[in-house]
Amino acid sequence: MTRVPWLLWLAVVAGVITVWASYVPMPARGRLDTFVPFTQLVAIRPLLASGLAVIAVVGVVYSLRRRRTWVAPLALLLVAAVAACVQVAPRTISNTARVSRATPAITVLAANTLRSSVRPGVIVDLVRRTRADIVSLPETNAARAEAFARALSADRDERWDAHSDNDFEPGARGAEPTSLLARAALGAKRLAGPVTAPRALGQVRVRLTRVGSASDRPMFVAVHASPPAPVRSQADWRRDIRALAALCETGWILAGDFNATIDHSPMRSLKRAGCADAAATTGHGLHVTWIGGPYGLFRLTLDHVLTSDRWRATASGVLDVEGSDHRALWARISRR
């Protein structure tokens, strides 16, 4: 066999492993996609899968016309890529059911404010356009969250409450703080944060005491998982996301910047624990939310609203956020 087919086989193996890394087991250490550089590559899995499919089709046509013996490896590459595309396709199809207007429902908004740099007027406009009831604010310190709440209270002619994690200074300007805004009518009562599950970035948990029945109040958490930085271990990232599985099992609503796509194996573990991605459920699973990639080439779906137990998404969408490298994600969720 000539050298070219061997090189082609190597490319095929590399391509298949990259596209399917989130399914490749690593003994006692999870999946291959939880290690550099596969974590970053799986983030663009839909793009990679479609690109490899195109390359495979072109390669098959070329090899047939030139009477080369490249059909087998290229066909394998095509099958693997098409299979990945088929797996991704359902995210573009709505799977919602009609609900009665009498069914309890709330609108959730998640907006990363890029180190508390977004102006209050921008958040007011987002809430006005989405009619949000509760807002998850990754990268938002307590001082800026209070400013948002005052602006919303003045604009909406109703009181809004701000809740922020207690691990950071009120005016901290880094990416670590996380905050949450809620209409006072929801009766958001602050709950204790995680104790046994450490996390590098902020998290805020509340119970909505004026929604639903007295014995079944929804619980909501604003999330910001550690990023899977390509120059260091992915351990914090894996830990932050996997620690949320217990919330999915007990019926929480989760929203924020997970720094992961639903293709990543840690996010799939949340699905197995009972969470459903609102954007994927409503046919918007490929809408990007992070637009700060290098040179604007890589735009990823890192922000999510996850529902579990008796809640389901009925609508969702994304909106630009002036002053942030993320787009805002909103979802309308109703009782099942």
Long-range contacts (C-beta under 8 A, 24 or more apart in sequence): 1-69, 4-70, 5-69, 5-70, 5-73, 8-70, 8-73, 8-74, 9-73, 11-73, 11-77, 12-73, 12-74, 12-76, 12-77, 15-48, 15-52, 15-77, 15-80, 15-81, 16-76, 16-77, 16-80, 18-42, 18-48, 19-45, 19-48, 19-49, 19-52, 19-80, 19-81, 19-84, 20-80, 20-84, 22-263, 22-264, 22-265, 22-268, 23-265, 30-238, 30-265, 30-266, 31-265, 33-263, 33-264, 33-265, 34-234, 34-237, 34-238, 34-264, 34-265, 34-266, 35-234, 36-228, 36-230, 36-234, 37-230, 39-228, 39-230, 39-234, 39-237, 39-264, 40-228, 40-230, 42-261, 42-263, 42-264, 43-260, 43-261, 43-263, 43-264, 43-298, 43-300, 43-302, 44-298, 44-300, 45-84, 45-88, 45-261, 45-263, 46-84, 46-85, 46-88, 46-263, 46-286, 48-84, 49-81, 49-82, 49-84, 49-85, 49-88, 50-81, 50-85, 51-81, 52-77, 52-78, 52-80, 52-81, 53-78, 53-81, 53-82, 53-85, 56-81, 88-263, 88-285, 88-286, 90-280, 90-285, 91-262, 91-279, 91-280, 91-283, 91-284, 91-285, 91-286, 92-283, 92-284, 92-285, 92-286, 93-283, 94-281, 94-282, 94-283, 95-281, 95-282, 95-283, 96-281, 96-282, 96-312, 96-313, 96-314, 96-315, 97-312, 97-314, 99-314, 99-334, 99-335, 103-334, 103-335, 104-211, 104-212, 104-334, 104-335, 105-314, 105-332, 105-333, 105-334, 105-335, 106-133, 106-134, 106-186, 106-208, 106-211, 106-218, 106-332, 106-333, 107-131, 107-132, 107-133, 107-134, 107-330, 107-331, 107-332, 107-333, 108-132, 108-133, 108-134, 108-135, 108-136, 108-220, 108-253, 108-255, 108-278, 108-305, 108-330, 108-331, 108-332, 108-333, 109-134, 109-135, 109-136, 109-255, 109-328, 109-329, 109-330, 110-135, 110-136, 110-138, 110-222, 110-255, 110-256, 110-257, 110-303, 110-304, 110-305, 110-328, 110-329, 110-330, 111-135, 111-136, 111-137, 111-321, 111-324, 111-326, 111-328, 111-329, 112-137, 112-138, 112-139, 112-224, 112-256, 112-257, 112-303, 112-321, 112-324, 112-325, 112-326, 113-137, 113-138, 113-139, 113-140, 113-144, 113-321, 113-323, 113-324, 114-139, 114-323, 114-324, 114-325, 114-326, 115-139, 115-173, 115-174, 115-175, 116-140, 116-141, 116-143, 116-144, 116-172, 116-173, 116-177, 117-323, 117-324, 118-144, 118-321, 118-322, 118-323, 118-324, 119-322, 119-323, 120-144, 120-147, 120-148, 120-150, 120-151, 121-151, 122-321, 122-322, 122-323, 123-148, 123-151, 123-152, 123-181, 124-148, 124-151, 124-152, 124-155, 126-319, 126-321, 126-328, 126-330, 127-152, 127-156, 128-155, 128-156, 129-319, 130-317, 130-319, 130-328, 130-330, 132-330, 133-182, 133-183, 133-186, 134-180, 134-181, 134-182, 134-183, 134-186, 134-188, 134-208, 134-220, 134-255, 135-180, 135-181, 135-182, 136-178, 136-180, 136-222, 136-223, 136-255, 136-256, 137-178, 137-179, 137-180, 137-181, 137-222, 138-175, 138-178, 138-201, 138-202, 138-222, 138-223, 138-224, 138-256, 138-257, 139-174, 139-175, 139-176, 139-177, 139-178, 139-224, 139-257, 140-164, 140-177, 140-178, 140-179, 141-168, 141-169, 141-170, 141-171, 141-172, 141-173, 141-177, 141-179, 142-168, 142-170, 142-171, 142-177, 142-179, 143-170, 143-171, 144-179, 145-179, 145-180, 145-181, 148-179, 148-181, 149-181, 152-181, 156-183, 158-183, 158-184, 158-185, 159-183, 159-184, 160-184, 161-188, 163-188, 163-190, 163-204, 163-206, 164-202, 164-204, 165-193, 165-202, 165-203, 165-204, 166-193, 167-202, 168-202, 175-201, 175-224, 176-200, 176-201, 176-202, 176-224, 177-202, 178-202, 178-203, 178-204, 178-222, 178-223, 178-224, 178-256, 179-204, 179-222, 180-204, 180-206, 180-220, 180-222, 182-206, 182-208, 182-220, 185-210, 186-210, 186-211, 187-211, 188-220, 191-219, 194-243, 197-239, 197-243, 197-246, 198-239, 199-225, 199-226, 199-236, 199-239, 199-240, 199-243, 200-226, 200-236, 200-240, 201-225, 201-226, 201-240, 212-335, 216-310, 218-251, 218-252, 218-253, 218-311, 219-247, 219-250, 219-251, 219-252, 219-253, 220-252, 220-253, 220-254, 220-255, 221-247, 221-252, 221-253, 221-254, 221-255, 221-256, 222-255, 222-256, 223-254, 223-255, 223-256, 223-257, 223-258, 224-256, 224-257, 224-259, 225-257, 225-258, 225-259, 225-260, 226-259, 227-259, 228-259, 228-260, 237-266, 238-266, 241-266, 241-267, 241-269, 241-270, 242-266, 242-269, 244-270, 244-275, 245-269, 245-270, 245-272, 245-273, 246-273, 247-308, 248-273, 248-274, 248-275, 248-306, 248-308, 249-273, 249-274, 249-308, 250-308, 250-309, 251-308, 251-309, 251-310, 251-311, 252-308, 252-309, 253-305, 253-306, 253-307, 253-308, 253-311, 253-333, 254-304, 254-305, 254-306, 254-308, 255-304, 255-305, 255-306, 255-329, 255-331, 256-303, 256-304, 257-302, 257-303, 257-326, 258-302, 258-303, 258-304, 259-302, 260-302, 261-300, 261-301, 261-302, 262-301, 262-304, 267-304, 270-306, 273-308, 274-308, 274-309, 275-306, 275-307, 275-308, 276-306, 276-307, 276-308, 276-312, 276-313, 277-304, 277-305, 277-306, 278-304, 278-305, 278-306, 278-307, 278-313, 278-316, 278-331, 278-333, 279-304, 279-305, 279-313, 279-316, 279-329, 279-331, 281-307, 281-312, 281-313, 281-316, 282-313, 282-314, 282-315, 282-316, 282-331, 284-316, 284-317, 284-318, 287-317, 287-318, 287-327, 287-329, 288-318, 288-327, 289-318, 289-326, 289-327, 289-328, 289-329, 290-325, 290-326, 290-327, 291-325, 291-326, 291-327, 292-325, 292-326, 302-326, 303-327, 303-328, 303-329, 304-329, 305-329, 305-330, 305-331, 305-333, 307-331, 307-333, 310-335, 310-336, 311-335, 311-336, 312-336
